[in-house]
């Protein structure tokens, strides 16, 4: 009977170990899948409006600066990794700024705008 009990504990231990390994592999796959997600950040700014800010994904970021091309012509940036974030500020008093973040399918995930003097817009992938 002692041998059966030891065998049962070994089977339970092996089952638990198997579940832990499966959970770890699934978590790693999910994390890698999130880190490889691609996003597009579009910035629409009034023609001549200067802006700067920070964009990034997956905990990495870079600074950007630019000049608006008008309300119908976006300036686009690609970022990889979840969550994707953009924090953009107008460098002028006048003009409008719209920042949109899209997933790899082109679906809008978040959109914010400002016309405030030296206004700031923040968007994220969620």
N, C-alpha and C positions, 0 to 999 in steps of 0.2 A: 504494500500500500504506500510505503514511503517513496518507492520508485515512481508510482503513478502520480503522486503529488508533485515530485520534482519535475516530472515530465510535463505536467499541466502548467507549472510556473514557467518552464522554459518556453512552452508554446505561447503563453500569455505575453511573456517578455519579447518573444520574436514578433508577435502580432503588433505589440506597441511600437517596437523598433521599426517595423514596416510602415506603420501609419505615420510615424515621425518622418521617415525618409520620404514618403509620398508627399506629405505636407510641405517639407523643405523644398523638394523639387518643384512643386506647384507654385510655392511662394517665389522661388527664384525665377521661374518662367514668367510669372505675373510682373515681377519687378523689372526684368529685362524687357518685357513687352512694353511696359510703361515708359522705360528709359528710351526706347527707340521710336516712340510716337513722334510724328512730325506735325508742326503747326505753322500756319502762315499768319503773320501780323501785318495788317494793312493800316497805313496811316494816311488819312485824307486831311489835308490842311489847306487853308486859304492860300491862294497864289502868293508866293513871297514870304509867307509866315515861317519864321525860324522856330525850330523845336529841337529838343534833345531829351535824352532819357536813358533808360536801361531796359533791355529785353533779355529773355533767356528761358531755358527750360531745364528741368531736372536738377535744379540747384546751381546751374551755371548761368552766368549772365555776362553781358557786354554792354558797353555804352554806345549810343548812336547819336547822331545829330543830322539834321537835314533842313531842307527848305521846301515848303509846300508847293505843289504843282497845280493846285486848284481842286475844287470839290469833286471832279469826275476822274481824276488821275491819282490812284493810290501809289504810295511808296511802300514796297513790300519787303518783308524780312522773313526768313525761314528760321525756326528754332526746333530743336529736338529735345524731347524729354518732358515728363510730366512732373509737376504742373508747369505749364508755359505761362509766363507773366510778362506784361509790358507796363512800364510807368513812364509816361511821356509828358513833358511840360512845354507849354508855349513860351517862347522867349520874347514875345511882343505883347503889347497891350490889346491890340485889335486883331480880329480874325477868329476863325473857327477851327476846331481840331476834332477829328473823329478817329478813334482807334478801334479796330475790329480784330478779333482773333478767331481763326477758323481751323477746323481739324483737317486731316488729310483728304477727306471727302468733299471739302469745300463748304461744310456746314458751319454757320455762324454759332460760336459758343458763347461769345460775350461781345458787347459793343457799348462804348461810352463816348460821350462828347462833352466839349466845353467851349464856351465863347467868353469866359471870364478873363479878366486881365491876368496874364501870366498863369492861366489855369493849368491844372494837372489832371491827367486822365490815367486811370489804372484799370487794366483788364487782366483776366486770367482764364485758363482753360477749365477751372473748376476743381 
